[in-house]
């Protein structure tokens, strides 16, 4: 009997789209997507980081707000109007119904300095997703004690297979013995269309409602969330105070860029 030869892996390029969910009525910072950072709205900076990624085939802002939609048109940013939703991932799921793709990269609209390399890493990880995993979620290490204690910074603990065990706004794990390794969940997720359909069908559980962390919906219903460590030293803008810090960071980055080319 002739030996069989395994088929070579497919080299076909997959189609990945970034979706930036934006809403006006954030409780901690209403109107945040259009808050000015430098001379552009916050959402523009996130969109630019997505354009700098190499693995994406498109970028779209998803919003239910007319003001955000008009700003996108003015800035030349592709925008899709959606209904009202509980979370950004629910909003991305609606977009997936109208935008065919192999994977959808949810880039939160409050991460103006998110690393394009990190976006690409999540995109590539979607090509090797384990059967039980319904999402890839990026994380980075936390070295700042203030950030560990900040309830606006979501912390995550992972198992030996790099799946999320728990997300919390509290410092987890509790430092009873040695100082633990704290990990910050980034607003950067990857999903297939099937996973997004599943997400929309699942009810919010008590943990998601209590913590306000949408990836807990998968965990509470027994699905894996694959955590991916990335290098990212950016700043999520959750409050007006964060926006002021982001302005300082932007001026620093701009100064360094000018110095490199002068």
ABEGO torsion letter per residue (X at the ends): XBBBBBBBBBABBBBBBBBBBBBAABAABBGAAABBBEABBAAAAAAAAAAABAABAEBBBBBABAAAAAAAAAAGBBBBBBBBBABAAAAAAAAAAABBBABBBBBBAABAABBAAAAAAAAAAAAABBAABABBBBBBBBABAAAAABAABBBBBBBAAGBBABBBABBOBBBABBBBBBBBBBBBBBBBAAAAAAAAABBBBAAAAAAGBAAAAAAAAGBBBBBBBBBBABBBBABAAAAAAAAAAAAAAAAAAAAAAX
